[in-house]
């Protein structure tokens, strides 16, 4: 499970709220406008294939999903005084992309929706009975690569391969709603710190990969022989389109694939440039004047160095960049 290594020093992401539904309009060109998100997101997964043809299973799955949703709401908002609330949003494919209820979404559309939602999430809760699915296996793999904690709820023990994943995977068995809700609340309590800090880690990771993603995308779009180039990586051109769709996807892709793509497109894996002495001095001065913490200062350094900002030897430029990034 190799996650791409950033071309320069990196941290990790920043995150959303409210009831979440599908985001079909994710930007095709990497930018920062869809960032910073202050509220974490949970991805609630369950087996979907063939579900609508088995009404009994469909109804039972619906009840289990509702149990998890209520438990999440109780643990983060309802059962807390206002000062202690920590709201989260939820992406639930069962409500949006289930076969027979999704308006005929194509397989590639479902893949894109769920991948982007998982990469915008800070926790994965799997809700199943005695059956699993290939889709859930893929979602667990995405979560493991992205460093997202996983709770696996089932009537029977999860497979040894899932439980053996060298990652934060908690497998819990449960037959009734009370037990299931208790497992959800306990897992949220144990992983609260990681879930709440997830949005910041996601933002930082996106910044770390923004420059490389932008350069790979520009070179790919200028290429006149995409099919032969993609074939050298044993991928269709649509596979390259998918990889470079966002910094988050580049970060998830095995580093060997990124290296091969960069070589084929003649894109350097080095950061575009560092800061001069005068620019570094202005950066430090702006951080002091603005009372930025260490994380904020480092994010601004990466942002300025990878977006082609000019006049960085002036503290006022850094203050302006910080203001515009905060407003994005």
Beta strands, then each sheet from edge to edge (+ up, - down):
strand 1: 41-45
strand 2: 89-92
strand 3: 123-127
strand 4: 149-154
strand 5: 169-173
sheet 1: 2+ 1+ 3+ 4+ 5+
end
